Amino acid sequence: MKPHYYVYCLMAAPPKLRHATLAEAQEEAERRAASEPGRVFEILKCVAISQTSKASTFWMDGEESPETPRYTKLKQGDSYIKGDQWQADGNWIDAVHYGRVSGNLPARRPVT
């Protein structure tokens, strides 16, 4: 992917138009500066991008989402460890036998 350029003006909407060359960006910056005297237009070069397939939220110290899960679901075949629970008749029961999750009963593990 080739680098590209944006023309940015502080206190304005974020740039949307992507320029393939520095010359194109310079032309737009000068055109806009001429039509809006006193405003500063910066030419920004995009040199890299980062992307993730899963978005995540990072909470500040002492804060957490009110919907933060306290447990993760275990799947069939997962191994039970100390603290895991399984559900029978609507009640969560501590797993005392540390085999593998089997059957159709829900199982969970506390998030640490």
N, C-alpha and C positions, 0 to 999 in steps of 0.2 A: 504494500500500500504506500502510495507516495504522500509526502507531507502536503498539507493544504493550509490555507490562510483565511482568517476572519478579520473583519474590521469591527472594532469594539469602541463604544463610547460610554464612558462612565455615566451613570444615572439615566441610561436608556435601556430599552429592551435588549436581552441577550442577542448576540449576532446569530443569524440563521443562514445567511448566504455564505456558501463555501466557495473560495476562489482557488483555482488550480495553480495559479502562478502568483509570485510576489508582485509582478507588474500589474496584474488585474486588481489585486488588493490595494496597491498604492493608488491606482487610478480612482477606485471607489472612495478611498479615504480622502483624497484631495477634492473630489467632487462634493462629498458631504461636508467637508470643512469649509469649502467656498460657500455652500448654501446655508451653513449654520455658523456664522462668525463667532469666535470666542470659545467654541466647544473643541475639545481635544479628541482626536480619533486615533486609536492605537491599531497597529497591524499585528495580529497574533498569528504565530505559526504553530500548527498542531504537529508535534513530533512523535507522539505515541498515544495509544488509547489503551484502556484497561476495561475488561468486561468479565462478568461472572455469570454463570448460569443460574445462580441462586442468590437472590438479594438477602441481605441481613441487616439488622439494626444493632448498633452498638450503644448501650445505655451508659450514661454518666455514673460516676461513683455514687452509690447509695440509691440509685433509681433502678426501677425495673418495670417491665410491661405488666399491666394488671392481668394480662392474659398469658403470662409466662407459664408454660407447662411445667408441672412438678414431676411428671413421669413421662417416659417414652414407652411406646408400645413394643412388646416383644413379638417376634414372628415365630411361626412354627419352625422348630429346628434350632432356635437360639438356646444357649445354655443358661440355666438359672444360676445366679450368684446370690450371695447373702444380701438381703434387703429387697429382693424381687418379690412380687406378689402375683397371685392368680385369683380370678373371680369365680365364685360359685354362688348361685342363688342371690345375686346382687351384692354380695359381701366380698371385700378384698381380704384374702388370706395369705399370710406369709408363706413363702415357699421354703419348706424345711428339707425337702429332698432335692438335691442339686443335680437333676438330670437335664433333659432337654424339654423345651416347650412342645407339647403335642396336643392333639385334639382340637376342639372348637372353643375352649374356654379362654377368655381374654387374659393376658398376662402383661405386667408392666414393671418398669425399673425406675427407681427414683433418679431424677436428674441431679448430678453433683456439680 
